Amino acid sequence: MLELTILSLRAALRFKVEEIIIVSYGLALVRIGEGNINTFNGEIGIALSASTDITDESGNPISDEEPDIHEFYILDHIAPTTVTITGVAPEGTKVFVTKPSTLEVKFGEDVKHDGSLVAADNVANYRLFSAGENGVYDTTSCQTDNSAEATIGNDDVAYPIGPIAYSNGGGSGPFIATLTINNGTPLPVGEYRLMVCGTTSIEDLAGNELNDGESDPYANLKVVIPEVLPETGFTPGALTEVPFALSESQYDLSAGIQMSIPELGISRAVIGIPASGNGWNLSWLGNDLGYLAGTAYPTWPGNTVITGHAYNNFGQPGPLYNLASLRWGRSDCDHR
């Protein structure tokens, strides 16, 4: 008599074995009856019942020293996702103030990276393109006959991708695909879209399709390279008229970050300042401090640029009027 029990090692669940089919010596197929194992996620084990009378070909029974659990399996029915594309959430916009030649895609779990058609290190599983003459992204899906190196969509212009390096932290993450783009030549100033293929390709180690195969996540890229940093003040003692700010230069008041420099008596809000093709518009910064979007976000790794006026548009000293008086190691700067 052969009796098996399949149980979850992390939950109080048991799955009823309905049928066991002996395929060949040492190999059997087990069909599950009660318990929906097709939707279960986690580790399971297969255990022989205590009353089993399995013997080998010579009639010797299974040793009492046999382990309680004979086989272990990891069941994964959860689709992988992209956590970030070029450092922003899917459908977000990443602003570059240096021309990129590589882009990163971070996955929520380990995905295949063997160079196969469903692997994250296959160049055919990404699309990098800009809008054509019509100014619209016509490519809305990876389900085309074009490769990543071909013109895609209607009049969209494709940029080559590859090679791709994948790292998984030895299996514990982070799970990152680093894409070399445009043949290693930094992208010129402009706007682009990077699409990661889920409808046609990338799978996790269990074979689940990215986003259940239902969508192709993307991020918008904006490359702006100001020739010089923005001016930080107006003419002392003179009133300067300030034009209305354009919508693309409206300041971001949502950051909620304060910066304090006690030695200068400064405690100001830090306002996000979007970059445009002409740089950063600081005209309306007033007596606040500004974070130049595209540099490292405050408190994140990298170089962050915080700016402010030495003189405001009324010709009066701005918040950074006495900045030159600071010396290395003398000031305690705080942000929150």
N, C-alpha and C positions, 0 to 999 in steps of 0.2 A: 504494500500500500504506500503510495506517495502522496503526502500531504504537505502543502506549502501555505505559508501565511505571508502576505505582503503588508507591511506596516510602515507608517510614517515615523521617523525617528525624532521629529520635532513637534508632533501634534498627536492627539489621542485619536488616531484614525487607523482603521484596518480595511483592507480591500479584499473582497472575497475572490478566491481563485475558482474560476468556473470550469476551466479545461486545461489540461496539460498534454501537449503533443510532443512525443519523442521524435525528434528529427533524425538524429544519428547518435552514435555512441558519445556520451558526454555532453549532448546538446538537446535542450528541450525548449519549446515555446510555451509560454504561460499566458492564458487569456483571462482577463479580469472580468468578473461579473458585477456584483454590487460594488458601489463606490466609483465615482467618476474620476478615474486616474488621468483622464485626458485634460482635465483642467487643474490638476493638483500641481503645486510648485513647491519644491523642497527636496530633501533627501529621504529616500525610502530604503528599506532593507528587505531581503527575502529570507525567511526563516523556515527550516524544516520542523514539522511538528514533533513533539516528544515521542509520539507513538509510531513514528515511521518505521517501516521494516525494509528500507532500501538496502540492497546488498550488491557487492561487486559480482563479476562473472564467476567467481569461485564460491560465492555464497557467504562471504564475510560481511557482517553488518557494518553500518557506519559507526565509527568509533565514538565513544562517549565524550571524547576530547574534542569533537567537532565544535566549531564556534556556534554561538546562539544565532548569529546573523551570518549567512553565507555569502550574500551578494549585496553590494551597495550601489545605489544609482542616484543621480541628481536629475530631477525632473524640472524642466524649465519651459513654461508656456507663455512667458511674458516677452513681448516684443521689445527690442532695444530702441533707444531713442538717442537723439543728439542733444547733449546738455548745452553746449555752446558751439557756435560756428564763428570762427575768427574772434572769439572772446565775447560774443554777445549771444543772447538767447535767439532761437529761430525767429525769423521775420524782423529781427532788430537791425540796426544800422551801426556799423563800425566805421569810425573816422580815423584815417591814418594821416599823420603829419610827416611821416617818412615813407617813401615809396616801398611797398612790400614786395619781396620776391618769394616769400613762403607764407602759407596760411595754415592755421590749425583748426581741426575739427575734433571736438571732445565728445566721446560717446558715454552713455550711462552705464554700460557694461562692456565686457570683453566681446569683440566681434571677430569674425574670421579675418585673417590677415595672411593668407597663404598664396596670394596672387591670383586666386581663382576668380571666376566671374562674379561671385557673391562676396568678395573680400574687400575690406576697407582700404587695402593698398593696391587696388586695381584702378588705374586712371579712368577707365570707362564709367566708373561709378560716381563721377562728379561732373559738374558743368560750371564753367566760369565764363561769363559773357557780359557784354555791355549792350545797351540799347542801340539800335541802328538809327537811320535817318528819321524814322517816325517818332523817335524819342520815347518809345514804349517797350517794355520787356515783353516780347512775344512768346518766349519760352516759358511755359507754365508747368512742364512735367518732363521727367527724364524719358518718357515713353515715346522716343523718336528713333529714327534709323541712323541718327548722327552720333558720332563719337564725341568725346570731350574736345577733340582737336578740330572739329569741323564746324562750319557755320551752322547755327542752330536757330530754331524758331523761324520767324519770317525774315526780317533783315537784321536780327541780332548778330553781334560779332563775337565769335568764340575766341578764347585765349587758351593756349595749351597748358596741360597739367601733367606733372611727372618729372622725376620719379616721386614716389610717396614712401615716407618712412613711418612705420607704425610702432608704437611703444605701449606696453600694458603694465609696466611696473612689476614685472615678474608674475603677473596674473592678478595682482591686488589693486591695480590701477595707479594713477589715472590712465584712461584708455584714449590715446591721442593719435590721430593721423596727421602728419605734417606734410603738406602738399607743396612741392616746388612748382611755381607757376611761371608762365610766360617764358619758358626755357631759361629760367634763372635770372632773367632781366627784370628789374623792378618795374612794377606797373606805372604807367604815366598818370599824371593828374587826370581824374575823371571819376565816373560812377560805374559800379559793376555789381554783379550778383553772383554769389557762389551757391550752387545747388548741390545737395547731397542726395543721392538716388535711393529712395525707399520703395518706389513702385516697381522697380525692375531688378533690384540687386541686393544690397548689403544685408547680411544675416549675422545673427549672433552664433555662438558656438553650438547651440542646440538646433539651429536652423530656422529660428524665428526671424521674420523679415523686419527690417527697419520700419517703425511706425505701422506695423502689421501690413506693410505693403500698400498702404492707403494714400500716402503723401510723400512728397519730396521736400524736406525742410530746406530753407535757404536763409541767407543773410545778405543784406545790402552792404556794399563797401563804398566808401567815399574817400578818395585820395586827394588831399589838399596839402600843398607844400608852400606855405608862405615864404617869401624870399627873406623877410626879416621879421623879428618879433614885433608885436604891436607897440605903438607909442604908449607911454604910461602917464602922460600928463599934458596939461594945456599951458598956454602962456601965462606966467605969473603976473598977477595984478591986472588982468584983462578978462573981460567977459567974452566967451566964445559961444556962438550959436551952434547948437547941436541939431542936426537933421533928424527927422523921425527914423527910427530903426526899421529896417526891412523885416518881414516876417521870418526870413531864414536866419536872422541874427537876433531874434528875441532871446532874452536870457532865460535860463532854466532855473526857476525858483524852487524846484522840488527836492534839491539835494539835502537841505536841512543841515548843512555843515557849518560850524562856527570855528573860526581860527583866532587864537589869542597870542599876542606878543606883548607880555607885560612890560618889558623894558621900554616899549614905544607907546604904552598905554592904549594898545589896539585890541579890540574884541569885536570882530565883524563877521557878518554872514559871508560865506563863500558861495558865489553864484556860478553855475555852469554857463560857459560862453561857447556857443557853437562855432565851429570853423566853417568858413566858406572858401570859395576859390580865391578870394582876396585876403584871406587871413582871418583875424578875429576883430570884430567891431567892439571897441571898448567905450564908445562915446557915451553910453548910458549907464556906465558902471557906478557913477556917483562916488559915494564914500564906502562902498562895499569892496570886497576882494573878489577876484574872479579866477575860476579854474579854467584853463584853456583846454577845451574838449579835444581829445586826440592824444594828449599826453596821459600818463598813467593816472587813473582815477585816485583821488586822495585816499590814503591808507593802503592802497594796493601796491604790489611790487612795481618798481620802475621809477622813472623820473617824472615827477609831477611839477607842473608850472602853475604857480599862483601869482597873480599880478594885481596891481592897484595903481591908482593915480598918485603921482607926486604932487600935482596941482590939478584941481578940478576945473570944470568949465567956467566957474565964477572967478577964476584966478586966485583962489584961496588954496592953502596947503591941503593936500589930500592925505589919505591914511598912511601912505608910504613916504611922506615928506622927509622924515628923519631916518629912513632906512640906511643911509650911508653911515650913520653913527654906530651901527651895530658892528661888533667885532666877533670873530670866531670864538665860540664857547661862552660868550657873555649872556646870551639871551635864551630864555626858556620859552619855546614855541609849543603851543598846545592846539589840538584840533579835536572836534567831537561832532 
